[in-house]
Amino acid sequence: MALQCLVIFILWSALSGRAALAVIFHAGVAVFMLEYVNYIQHYGLSRDITERIAPRHAWESQTRWSRWTLLELPLHPAHHLSPSLPFWQLAPIEGAPILPTGYYGLFWPSLFPPLWKRWIDPRIPTTPRIDPEP
């Protein structure tokens, strides 16, 4: 946080307030997009803290355009199961819930909760939870 404040102060001092505001705006958009994609990747799926990560804990999309342009981000369950693998080695995981379209097709509908819930809620898997051993 201190480094970001220093950068903003230097931009404000050296260039103008506009440059500093542009950096702040850009950072805000970046944080929003990160959380927004995280929402899409995990919407409606839950995992107990004692439960091991499984393919059913993250949505997957196998649409080529999203996979190519987002560097395999739609193969999110594979990332959870093998976090140290480079993105180019990720592969679709059997048993993962599948999104109805790519991320670009989900961007706008997910901004409208009634539409989003009507479209995605029926696709949420209803697998029984596994209780941890005592």
Sequence and secondary structure as in RCSB ss.txt:
>XXXX:A:sequence
MALQCLVIFILWSALSGRAALAVIFHAGVAVFMLEYVNYIQHYGLSRDITERIAPRHAWESQTRWSRWTLLELPL
HPAHHLSPSLPFWQLAPIEGAPILPTGYYGLFWPSLFPPLWKRWIDPRIPTTPRIDPEP
>XXXX:A:secstr
 HHHHHHHHHHHHHT HHHHHHHHHHHHHHHHHHHHHHHHHHTT    TTS   GGGS B   HHHHHHTTTTT 
HHHHHH TTS GGG    TT  B SS HHHHTTGGGSHHHHHHHHGGGS          
